[in-house]
């Protein structure tokens, strides 16, 4: 006798590729990492806007610790092209699997949500879509154009995948002229095989450099997490690599382990160490460095964009020293 199980309505496993991994110890968070549970009226209103427009946010999908603070102020980072990623990074809480087809109405839906929330600065990110010929570049461009059409005074920041092996994709996105182009390195190169196996460190560096070559007016930005087992000298070398690509803005935050199946936290970096990274980064020539335990790519993005513009204007006002 054969028993057939109907699994059509079974809940989808969020991280099937991690199910076989042994559980990792979850370290107790220090006091400087703790945040309040989101319960404010503003948080509830932002959640309702996101739900009513059937949108996905990285705030929820990645389990961002700042969601309460940001949503209370009606700040949200929209994640386009679905909630299922084609890659399986060891640090990430976004679901892995086979994505659904693109929603052609999504760019307009995002634009309407931006208008309803009254955003002066918006951040748009996405899952990796290695299944698409252009990695989703055209969808990014259409979303940027839709936001501009309905919200002409809103500045737009994008946080993109690496478009690895997607020739011509980057050019499509840059041609849509976002105000800030962000692509995160996530960690130092020695960690890539275990933490970010689907990506290539120097490809990501070259991607950021290419943005500046295509349009020097666009601000470029990249971020990493610390506490993944990196050494301090590796972080400093990564800073130099970003500066060699003329990246304007760097963010550094503490890695937090989503589940026991994810990469373990090797260390909780102290606020003093984060401050030291910020100081060193500024001496290396970044226009802005945001470095703290709870820093995330889009945390305080609007305020940081204003600081970026002011820093660039100050830099341009400085007289060029004549060479000897």
Secondary structure by P-SEA (a helix, b strand, c coil): cbbbbbccccccccccccccccccccccccccccccccccaaaaaaaaaaaaaccccccccccccaaaaaaaacbbbbbcccccccccccccccccccccccccaaaaaaaaaaaaacccbbbbbbcccccccccaaaaaaaaaaaaaaccccbbbbbbccccccccaaaaaaaaacccbbbbbccccccccccccccccaaaaaaaaaaaaaacccccccccccccccccaaaaaaaaaaaaaacccbbbbbbbbbcccccccccccccaaaaaaaaaaaaaacccccccccccccccaaaaaaaaaaaaaaaaaabbbbbcc
